Amino acid sequence: MGDQVYLEDIEVGMELPSQEYGPWSNAHIARWCAAQENWERFHYDYKFATSVFQLDDIVANGNWRKHPIARIFKDWAGQGGWLWKLQMQYRAMHYPFDVFTVWARVREMREIDGIGIVDLDCGMRNQNGQETSPGSAVVALPLRNGPDVSYPFVPPQELREPDDYYEPGHNMEGAMYVNDEVRSQIGLESEGQSWDSVSLPELRRFSQAIPDPDRLYWDEDYAKTTRFGSVMGMPLYPVDGFKHPPTEPDQLTRRIKENPNYWGGPPGVMSGERDHEVQGLPTQGGLNGGQSYEVLGLARLGEKLSRKSRLLDIYERQGSKNRLVFTVSGTTYYNSDGEIILKGKGVGISRG
């Protein structure tokens, strides 16, 4: 991490230093699957991906993209700044041995309540220059003669949105799958607690699988010199911090016995973004359509996380080959003290 950047140092149109990943091999994909405990078969089973899902190859994880996209802003903001908001869409597949470049550009900047608020456009391009993951972010920066941005982060009052803010999608006329009975499930809520606590081995696996070598994630002596005073998780770690407890039966084996073409299910115990298995949808499994986040704090070493989730929307669209069903869930993540550290919305896509 370089010198601290201040609001006075930047201007509209300025490009952030880009970050490159890859070639992203089959081994990289498997390493992220293992770190996340993600057994969706189209990430590692070539025969399943090509014959059942009719893909060109296995595909790299959409959910992985959020971490390198978050990293470019976290690194740029420095210890005195803060990555506040991030949203991205997934518009193209990533395949083995692709190379990815994460980019960002300043779109707007202003001072509010003594801190700099910077809006940026961002994305991830493959080696062919194709934009696969367009998005945007909001970063808080200190002023050159002002204090660091507060931690935990407190958003400026005039920029805060209601907790239940969401603009619903449009369900297509003549929908085959998303009928009134299916849509009656909108609003269903769930909650959960992580079975295991945030640990050094877990963060080490994530640091290598993203990859992001930030010493805050694994070096206890270094972490004590930071304003956090402890090893901390990545900004979006809570999304992936809920794993299957050993007290649960092996759902993967059970479901494959029932249906050899079972797609594998979402990672972990479904951290909330895709926690709701909607009843009455005869659809085939689960691609990631995009995510958005509001980061207010970090997960601290040794604590257990909890979350509350709500099914926000279900709607149907016509895809190029199939009808597509979109499910949107919102999740709030809490630390051991019951404080909100992250808010997220995730879009899952299943196919008729």
Secondary structure, DSSP 4 states (H G I P E B T S, - for coil): --SPP-GGG--TTPBPPPEEEEEE-HHHHHHHHHHHT---GGGT-HHIIIIIS--SS----TGGGHHHHHHHHHHHHTTTSEEEEEEEE--S---TTEEEEEEEEEEEEEEETTEEEEEEEEEEE-TT--B---EEEEEEE--TTSPPPPSS----GGG---TT---PPPPPTT-SS--HHHHTTTT-EEEEE-SS---HHHHHHHHHHTT---GGGT-HHHHHTSTT-S-B--TTGGGG-----TTS--HHHHHHHH-TT----SSTT--STT----TT---EEEEEEEEEEEE---PBTTPPPEEEEEEEEEEEEE-SSSEEEEEEEEEEEE-TTS-EEEEEEEEEEEE-
